[in-house]
Amino acid sequence: MSTTTEPTAWRSAEVEPLDDATLRRVDAWWRAANYLSVGQIYLLDNPLLRTPLDREHVKPRLLGHWGTTPGLNFLYAHLNRAIAQRRQSTIYVAGPGHGGPGLVANAYLEGTYSETYSDVTQDTEGLRRLFRQFSFPGGIPSHVAPETPGSIHEGGELGYALSHAYGAAFDNPDLLVAAVVGDGEAETGPLATSWHSNKFVNARNDGVVLPILHLNGYKIANPTVLARISDDELRDLMIGYGHTPYFFTGGFDGEDHVEVHRRFATLLDEVLNHIAQIKADAAAGNDERPAWPMIVFRTPKGWTCPPDIDGKKTEDSWRAHQVPLASARDTPEHLEVLRGWLESYRADELFDEDGRLVDDVAALAPQGALRMSDNPHANGGLLLKDLRLPDFRDYAVDVEGPGSAVAEATRVLGQWLTDVVRLNPDNFRIFGPDETASNRLQAVYEVTDKQWNADFFGPDVDEHLARAGRVMEMLSEHQCQGWLEGYLLTGRHGLFTSYEAFIHIVDSMFNQHAKWLKVTNHIPWRRPVASLNYLLSSHVWRQDHNGFSHQDPGFIDHVVNKKAEIVRVYLPPDANTLLSTYDHCLRSRQYVNVVVAGKQPAPQFLSMDEAIAHCTRGLGIWEWAGTEVEGEDPDVVLGSAGDVPTLEVLAAADILRRRIPDLKVRVVNVVDLMRLQDANEHPHGLSDKDFDTLFTTDRPVIFNYHGYPWLIHRLTYRRTNHPNIHVRGYKEEGTTTTPFDMAMLNDIDRYHLVIDVIDRVPSLRSTYAGLRQEMVDARLAARQYTREHGEDIPEVRDWVWPDVGETATEEGGPQYNGASAAAQDTGGDNE
């Protein structure tokens, strides 16, 4: 076999039957991987059965999954043979990640595992440690977890193998991603959709995903759908998805294993030559979408395990899914079955007296970084390069005073992202479900297009579509999330923009990625990767036109359940704070950053210098908005987080300064939500001393929050003044209505905030009962106005921060000619 370690992409090879020596070597590798896999599931000691097998050698709790593992091992062995021959850089994505013992076994056989974990040596003692640690307290998980060298996909939650694989292939033109799709996984919605990823891959600029549909026929306790339809129907399905399917069936009816290897090696060479031809055609200028090859790989579930256990069919049945011999310690008969199963692999031929894999078998593995378990793309932090970021200060909105300018925050961000794309043409992408323009980021189309490799109809309808581009849009949040995760885990950068309500679709995918980051933080050899960055717009308070179905800010609640070392949540109140926030996010590593920002025209409050200082602090007092007296405690604190809640707090502060001029009001705005949490609970949390300084120890705090109000109580429950913190936020009241009516439905409006202040400040309850009644009446009048006119009352619609003065609405002023009214306009999705 070749000892060259440098990759040479997309070489063709003669398709001819393998010689007997290579076939024996491939079969021996497969047997060795199978033996190590069974050993990991069952054995605590005596790894090579050098002494008679005893019940004390068997683990007391048998955990793991055998059913998919022999098929994964078979494919790994054959890919190794091809990689070594062709010097093709390849990573392996195991969709059925419960086949973890197989991927661990292959990493061990390649030597990578021992290089990574020096205590798991290449000898009998190393094998004992390898077996003992699997699914064992203090050991390693049962899936293809972050602890497994070569993995970017744990596969515990099914459905994302192909989307991760395509994400890894984008901008990696010389990389082959072998993506094994379990036939159970193939029944999930995300996986079924992800077959369409081949319409978004560029044959010249991107790598290649080779999907391998592993049909072993059964899930946990049922047959699989795709295994129980005819080959003709399955072929039509795959052709319909845009693939050229290659079918392979082997391992049934006692077929000789060497013959199975011989047939599959020929098929794999045909497939790889097909790929090499597609890549050559693309390099020569052919930009038509090819029908990429895929393999339908049909083998028995639990292949090579005992055919029957306790008189019940096991191999080639659902009973082989997990631990076929679930009680190997309980009787001598079952122990004997396990002994016979292990001995069937003839480990004495595979490992020498010291327990080391014999040289002839070890020679199958590629060398160095060509080993799939050592490919640097599967440890993306090794390849990660810092983004070249333009100075975000150059894109600032000119804010001479609070409220003196109107801008659309995400549109301003889009102008900055335009140059991020321009400066990083091969390691930064924007992902989203058909909402880049709707979320006002369309300035990026000045320098790039949306990558699209299906048919074109013409420029009159196909705007900003091209065979290659930095924007990836597919109306599937699952695919966008999966693509981005695969892209990040292989050493690149990106962001995911979505409507706030519908990011919930990927709640579970976020969970898995956050868990991955949490674990890798504690694995020294895993290098940090770029953060997963969300930009959520079209948010709850400005979905007044789409209605209740589009109104849900709860993704934040979901995110903050994860480890504090991983999650960050930002609610910038205007464009300049959004620019400062996103520059920070794109520079960060190993986080999930959730940024919620509005897209409609809105007043801008902070200059760039002020925004930078505010974002650096994460929260702060807006002295210009309050009526505090220096040296005295405030009577009340008005807090806010989120653009619309902040606007309403400022409007309430305006009413209070005019109507109760002696009231000492402090206004605090929060950008970094996790600053509210205790410093002992989150790295960004404030100390109790600092929190008490801002929010006092005994004064009422009226906090206007973007999302569900109880989250603020969760974050602040340990604080001294928590009993006096009263939170307003979204309380699941919504419909198709006006923006201010949405605020009133959920009691975050300015009038209700004034009522809250009167109710909570003891000295005001009776003395300002008239003002309180006036505010109640103002709410009624505002609602009635919307019913009669279909828009918000002018005093709300045209409100400006009073210190702006008359010049704000004079000719040439920032809010002249209906700009304030434009702030109420939802706008079309593609404006």
N, C-alpha and C positions, 0 to 999 in steps of 0.2 A: 504494500500500500504506500501511497505518497507520504513523504515526511515534510512536505512543504507546508509552511504555516501561513503564507500570504494568500489571501483570497484572490481568485480570478473569476469574475462573474460570468455566468451564462455561457459556459462551454458546452458544446455538444459532444456526444460520445457515440461510438458505434453501438447499435442495439443488437446484441448477440447473447446467447445463453452464457451465464457465468460459469467459469471453470469450477471443477469440483472442490478445489481447495478453498476458494472464496465462499462457495456455498456452505461448506462445513464451518467456516469461520463465522459467517452470518448466523447460522443455526446455533453454534456454540454461544455466541454473544446473547442470542435470544434466550437460550436455556439458562445462562448465567443470570440475566436480568430477571427472568421468571423465578429462579431459585431465590435470589435476594429479595424479591417482592414477597414471596410466601414466607420467607424467614422473618421479614420485618413484621408481618401481621401476627405470626404465631410464636416465634422463638424468643426466649429470654436468655438462653445460654446454649452452649454446645452448637455453635453456628454451622459447623461442617459435619455434624453427626460423627465425630471421631470416636465418640463413645455411644453406647446404646441410648436411644432417645427415652427420656424419663419424663413423667408428668411435671417434675420440677423445672424442666427445661422450657416449659410452655408458659406463656403469659397467663396470669389469672383472669385478665379482662382482654378479650380479643376484639380489637377495633381496627377498622380499615375496610377497604373495598377491593375485592379481587376481580370482579366480573369484567371490568373494562381493561384491567392492567395488562393481560397478555397481548391484547391487540395493540396497546400503546407501545409495549416493548418491541413487538414485531416491527412496527413502523419505524421506531427509533433505530433499530439495528440496520434496517435497509437505508434509511436516510444517511446514516454514518458511512456506509459503503459508498454511496453516491457523492457525499460531500468530500470525502477523501479523494475520490477519483477526479471530481470536477473542480475542487477547491472553491466551492460555492459557500459563501457566508450565509448561514441559516440559523434561525431560531425556531423553537418548537413551542407551539401553544396547545396545551392539552385542555380542550373544552370540558371533557369529563374529568375535572380536576380531582375527583375522588380516587382517581388512579395514581395518587401521590406516591405510593411505594415504588411504582415503576419508574417515575422520573428521578426519584432519589437513587434508585438502583443504577440507572444509567449514568447519572452524574458520578457515582462512586466508581463504576467500571471505567469511565473516562479518566479517572484520577483527579478530577476537579474537586470532588467532595473532600478528599483528603487534603488537597492543597488549601481549601477554604477552612476546613475544620481539622486542625492538625492532630487532634486526639483520636479521630476516626481513621486510623492508619490502614495501610494496604497489607493487612495480615490477619491472622485469626482473631487476635484481640480487637482489631479494628472492626471486623465483621460482627463480633459480639456487641460492640458498642453501637454499631449501625442498627442492628436488629433491636436491641434493647430500647433505644431512644424513641423508636417509632410509636406514636400514639400512646406515649407513656409519660407519667408525671415528670415534669422537668425536662422532657425531651422535645420532639418536634411534632407538628400537627400531621393529620392524616392526608391532607390535600397537597396540591402543588403550591405550597405556601411561600411567602417571601424568603423563608429560610432555605429554600431549594435553589441552588445555583442554576442559572439559565431560565428561571421563571419570570414572566411578566404578568402571569394570569393564574390566579389561584384556582379558579374553577369551582369554588364551593357553591356559589350561586350560579345557576346555569343560564345561558342565553347570550353571553357576550364574547365568545371566542372569536368570531369573525370580525366584529367591530374592533376589538383590541388588535387583532392581526392586521387589519387594514390601517389602523392608526399607526402601527409600527412601520408599515411599508411606505406611508407617505413620506416623500423627500428622502427616501433611502433607496436609490435606484439599483444598487447592487445587492440588496438583501432579499433572500427568500424566507417567507414565513410559512412554515408547515403548520396548518391550523386543523387540528383534529376536532371534528364536531361529533359529539355523541348523539345517537339517534333519539335518546330521551331529550337531550338539550334541543334537538331540532324541532321539538314540538312547542317550544316557547315562542312568544310573540317577538321579542327582540331578535332572536336568531333567525326566525322566518323572514323578518324584514332585512336582516343584514346580508342576505344573499345579493341584495341590490347594490351593495357597496362597490361591486365591479363596474358600476356606471360612473364612479367617481374617482377611479384610479387612472393615472396617466402612464401609459406603457413605457414612455421614455424617461420621465422624471421620477417616477415612483418605483418602489420595489414590487415584488410579486407575492401574492397570497395564493398558496395552494391549499384549497379546502379538501379535507379528506373526511367524508361522511362515514363514520364508523358504525355500520349496521351490525350490532350483535344481538338484536332482536328483542331485548327486554329492558324494562326499567326496574324499579324496586320490586314490583309485584304484578306487572302487567306487560303485555307485548307493546312494542313501539309501532306507531302508525306507519312510518316510512319503511319499516321492515315487513309490513304486511300488505303492501301494495305491489303490483307486478313491476318487473324491471322496466317494461315499456312505459308504464305510467310514471315511474320515478325518472326515467330518462327524459320524458317530455317535460316534467317539472323542472329539471335542471337545465335543459335547453331553454325553456321559457325564462329562466332566471338569467340567461345569457352565458351559460357555461358549455363547454364540451365535456360531457361526462365519460369517464373511463371506469368500467365496471370490473371488479375483482371479487371472486368468491373462493374461499379456501378454508381447509381445516375440517371439513365435514366428511362423514362416511369413511373415517379411517385413512384419509389421504396422507401419504408420506410427507412429513414436514419438509424434507429437502426439496421435494417437488413443488410444494407450495412456495418455498423461497425462490426457486428457479423461475416460476411463472411471475411472481410479483416483481422480482428484480427487472425482468424484461419490460413489464408494464411501466415501472417507475422510470426507466430510462426513456421510454417513449414519451412519457409525460414531460420529463425535464427537457428533452429535445424540442418538444412542442413549445415550451416556454422560451427556450433559447431562440427559437425562430421568431416568435412574437417580439422578443426584445430586439433582435437584429432588424426586423422590419421597422420597428419604431425608431431605432437609431438611424435608419435610412430615410426617415421622413414620413412613414405611413402613420397617420394619426387617426385612422378608423378604429373604433372600439373592437378589440378581438373577442372571440368567444374563448375566454380563459379556461384551461383545463381544470377539472376537479376529479377526484377519485371517489367512487362508491366502493367501500371496503367492507365486505360482508364476511365475518368470521364468527365462530361460536362464542356466546357469552361464557366467560370463565374458562376459556380454551386451556386445555392441558390439566385441569383439575380432575379429581376422580369423577368418572361418568355418573356414578350413582352413590349416594350416601344414605344409609338406613333404608335402602330399597326405593329411594325416590330420585328421579332424574335430577341431576345437579348441573353438570356441564351442559351448555346450550339450553339453559333455562334461567328463569328469574331467580332461582335459589342460589345461583352463583354470584349474585350481585354484590353482596357484602362479604360476609365470612362464611364460606360454604360449610365448613366444619366448625360450627359455633361452639362445640363443647369438647374440644380435643383433650382436655385433662380429665374428663369425668369417668371414662371407662378405658380399660386396656384396648378394647376393640377400636375406639375412636383414635386413640393414640397410635395404633398400628396403621390406621388409614392415613394419618398425617405423615408417619414415617415413610410409607410407600409413596405418597405424593412427593415428598421432598426428594427421595432417592430416584424418582423417575427422571430427574434432570441430570443425573450422573455428575454431581458436583466434583467428584474426585478427578474427572477429566478436565475440569475447568479451573481448579485452584490447586496450587502446588502444596508441598508439605507445610510451608509457612503460612498458607492461607492467601497467597497472592494470586491474582488472575494470571493464568499462564500467558507467556509472551505471544503465542500465535493468535490467541483470541484478542488480547489487548491491541494487537496490530490493526484491528478493524477500525479503531477510533481515529478520527482526524487528529491533527496535532495542534497544540496551542489554542489560539483564539478561534480556530475553525471548529473546535468542539462546541456543540450546541450548549453545553452547560457552562462554557467559558466565553461565549460570544459577548463582546462588550455592549452590544445593543440591548442585551437582556439585563444589563446593569447600567441603565442610561445615564446615571450621574457621571460615569467615566467619560462620556462623550459630550456632556452638557457644556455649552459655551454661553457666556453672558450675552444677553441681548444688547445691541447697540440702540440705546434709547435717546430720542431727541429730547432736548431740554423742555420739559412740559411748561415751564414758565413762559416760553415764547408763544404759547397758545392761550394765554390768560385772557379772560374777559376783563375789560377795563372797568373797574368799579371805583368811582370817585368817592362814593359814600354808600352806606347801606341802602339797598333798594334802588340805587340810581341807574341800574342797567337791567335789561331783560335778555335772557338767553335760554336756549334749550341745552341742558347739561350734557346729555348724551351726544347731541350733535357736535358740541365743542370737543368732547372726547374723541369723536370720530375723526376730527381734523388731526388730532395728535396721533391716533392710531394709523392714519394714512402714512405718516412718516415712519412709524414703527414698522409697518409692512415694507415700505420702500428700503429701509436700512437693514432689514433682516429677510432677504428674499427666499431663504431656504430652510429656516428653522423656526418660523412663527406662522401660525394659522389662526383664523377666526372661525369658530364652529357655531352653528345655530340652526334652528328648525324654521327656515323661511322667514326670519324676522330681523335680519341685519338692517335692512332699510326701514322697516317699521320701528325699530328701536333707534333710528336716527344716526346710524353709523355709516350711511351710504357714501360719505366722503371717501372711504377706502377704495371705492370703485374708480377713483381718479388714477390709481396706481396698480390696481389688480382687478381680477374678475372672479366670478364664482366658477370653481372647477366643475366641469360637466362633460361627461363622456358618453352620454346617450345622444339621441338625434337632435339636430338643430332644425328649426322651422324658418328662421330668418330674423334679421335685426329689428323688424318692426315689433316682434313680441319677445324675442330672446335677448333681452338687454343684459349686458355684463356677464354673459356666459362664454366660457372658453375651455379649451382642452386642458389648460393648466391655469391655476389661480390659487390665491391664498385664502379665499373664503370658501367654506364647505357648508352648503345648506342642503339639508334633507329633512322632510317633515316627519322626523322621528327623533324625539329627544333622546331615546335610547341610543341611537346610532351616533348622534353628535357627542354624547357623553363617552361612549365607548371609543370612538375615534380619538377624541382628545386624550383619554386616559392612555391609550396605546401610544399616542404621539409623545406624551410627557414621559412615560416610563422608559422610552427609548431615547431620551435625551434632548427633547425639543421643548418649545414654549407655545402657549396658546391661551385662548379664552373662549368661554361658552356664553353666548348671549341668548336670553330667553325671556318670554313673558313670565312675570313673577309667579302667577297662579299655576302655570303648567310645568314649572321646574319640578313640581312634586312627582311628576312621572318618573323621574330618576332618583327618587328618595333612596331606594334600595341600592342602586349603583353607587351613589354617593357614600352610603354606609360602607360598602366593600372597599372603596378607594381610601376612605378615611382609616379603616382598619389596616389596610396595607401600609399606609404612611406611618401609622402608630407603631406597627411592628418593625418596619425598616429603620425607624429612629434608633432602635436598640440592636441593630445588626451592623457591626462595624464595617463589614466589607461592602455593604450596600451604600453607594454614594448618593448624596441628596439629589433629588430631581426638582424641576421647576414646579411651582405651586399650581394647583388646579384653581383657576380663576373664573368665577361666575360674574356676569353683569346682568342683573335682573332689572328690567324696566317694564314699561306698560303696566305699572304696578297697581295695587289694590285701589288707591285713592283716585286714579285717573283711568279706571276701566268703567267709568260711569256710562259709556256708550255701549259697551258689550254686555254689561250686566253681571248678575250674581255669579254666573258660572266662571267668570274671569276674575273674580275678586277673592284672593286668598293669599295672605302674607305669611302662611305658616311654615314655609321652608326654613325660615330662620329658627323657629322653635325646634325643628328636626335637627338642624345642624348643631345647635349648641348642646345637644345631648352627647356629642362625641368628645374625645379627649381634648382638654384645654390646650395641650401642646400642638394640636393640629388645626383647630378651627379659629377663624377670624371673621368678624361680621362688621361691615362698615355701612353707614347711612349718611353719605355726604349731602349737605343741605343745598349746595349750589354747584355751579360748573367748576369753579376754581378748586373747591375742596375735592371734587371728583377727579380732576386732573392729578392733584397731589396724591390722592389715595391710590389711583390706578398705577401711577409710576412706582409707588411702593410695592404694590402687589406683583407687578411683572418682574421686579427684582428679587422677590422672595423665593424661598425654597421650602419644600416639605410641608406646605400648608394647604388648606382649603380656604380660599378667600371668597367670601360672599359680599358683593357690593350691590346695593339697591339704590337706584337713581332714577329720577324722572326724566321724561323726554319732552314734555310740553314747555312752551315758553313760560318762564317764571322769573320773579325778581331775584337779583343777585346781590348778596349781602357782604361778601368779604373780598377785599383785594387779594392778589396772589400772595403777597407777603403775609397778610393776615391768615389766609387759608393754610399756608404751609405751617405757620405756628400753631394754628388750631388743630390741624391733623397730627402734628407731632405730639401735641399734648393728648390728643384723642377726645378731649372734651374741654369745655372752658366756659367762663362767664363772658357773656356779651354785654359789656358795660354800657355800651351805647343804647341798648334796648331796655335796660332796667332803670329803676329810680332809687337805687340804693344811696345811702348816706355813708360816706367813708368813715370808718371807725365804729359803725353801729351794725348790729345784726339786721338782716332783712326781716320783714314781716311775713313774707311768703317767697317761695322759690318756684318759678315756672321753668320746668325742664322740657326738653324735646329731643327727639331722635327721628329723623326722616324729613324729607323736604316739605311735604304738605303739613304734617303736624307742626313743623317749625314755623311755617307761614301763619298758621292759626294762633300759635303762641305769641308771635309778634303782634298780630292784630289784637289779641286780647290784652297784651301789655300796653298797646296804644290806647285802648278804651280805659284801662285802669289809670294810666298817667293823666288822662284828661278828666275822668270822672271822680277819681279818688286820689288827688294829687299828693296827699300826705302819706300814702301807702308806700312803704319801702319794698320794692319788687326786685328780686334778682332773677335774671334770665340765664339759664345754663343750657348750652347745646352739646349734644353727644354725637360724635362721628363714629368713634370706635366703641361699639356696644359693649364689648367685653371689659371696658374700663369700669363698668358698674359693678362687676363681680369682685369678690374679695381677692386680694393679692395672693393669698394662700391657695386659691382655687384656679386662678388663671394668670399666666405670665403678664398679661396686660392689665390686670386688676389693680385698682387703687388700694392703697393702704387705708385702714379705718381713719387714720388721722387726716389724710388728704380728702377722703370722701366727706367726712364731717365738716371739713373746712368749706367745701363747696355747697353741700346740701344741708348744713347745720345739724345740730343734735336734737332740736326740739321744735323747729318751725315747720308749718305745713308745706309739703312739696306737691305740686300739681304737675304730673309728668305726662306729656302728650307724646304717644309712641306710635310708630308706623304700623306695628303688628298687633298681635294679640296681647292684651295688657298684662295677663298673668305672667308672661315671661319676665317682665321687669321686676315683679315681686320675687320670682325665683332667683334672679341675679342679685337682689339686694336684701334677701331675707335676714342676713346676718348683721346688717348695718344698724347702728345705734338708733337712727331715726326712722327705721322701717315702719313702725306703726303710724307715722305721719305721712308716708308716701302714698299718694292716691293717683292711680294710673288711668289714663284714658287711652283707648286704642280701638282696633277693629274688633267688634264683638258679633261678627257673623250677621250683620244687617246690611243688605245690599240689594240693588236692583238696577235697572236702566233709568238713570236720572241725571241730575246736574252734579258737577263736582262738589258744590257746597252742600247740596242736599245729602250727598254721601257722607260728608263730614258730620252733618247734623244727625243722620240716622245712627251714627256710632258715637255721638257725644264728644267728638274731638274738635268741634267748631268753637270759634272765638267767644260766642255768646255763652255757651255752656261752660267754658273755662272761666269766664268772669263769675258765673254763678258758683262754680266750685270754689273760687277764691273767697267769695262772700260767705259761703257755707263753712269754710275751713278756718278762716281767720276769726277768732272769737270776737274781736272788737267790732267786726263788720256785720254780724248776723242780723242785728236789729236796726243798727244805724243806717244800713244801706239796703233795707228791705225794698225800698222803691226802685233802686237800680236793679235789684234782682228781678223784680217783676217786669221791669223794662226789658231785660234780657230774655225772659221767657216769652214776652210778646214779640220781641224781635225775631226769635226763632219761628214763631207761628207765622209772622208776616213774611219771612223769607221763604218758608215752605209754600205758603199760599201763592206767592209771586211765581214760583216755578210752575205751579199748576195752571196759572193763567197765561204765562208768557213763554214757558218752555226754556227759560234760561234763568241764571241767578240774578238776584236783586242787585241793582247798580252799586249800592254802597259796599257790597262785597266784591262784585266783579271788578270794580274800578279802584279798589283800595290800594293805596301805596303807603310805604313807611313815611310817617309825617315829616321826618327830618329831611326828606328829599326836597321838599318845598315845591312851589308852583312850577319851577323850571322842569320838573319831571314830565309834566304833561303839556308844556308849551311846545310850539313848533320846533322840531329838531331834538326835543328831549327824548330820553330813553323809552318813555311810555306814551309818546305822542302817536296819534293816528291809530288808535285801537290796539296798541301793543298789550295793554292790560287786559283788554277783552280777548286778545289772542291767547293769553295765558289760560283762559277757560276753554279754549277750543281743543277738542281731542285730536283733530287732524286725521288725515287719511293714513293708512298703513304704509304707503309708499311715498309720502311727501319727503 
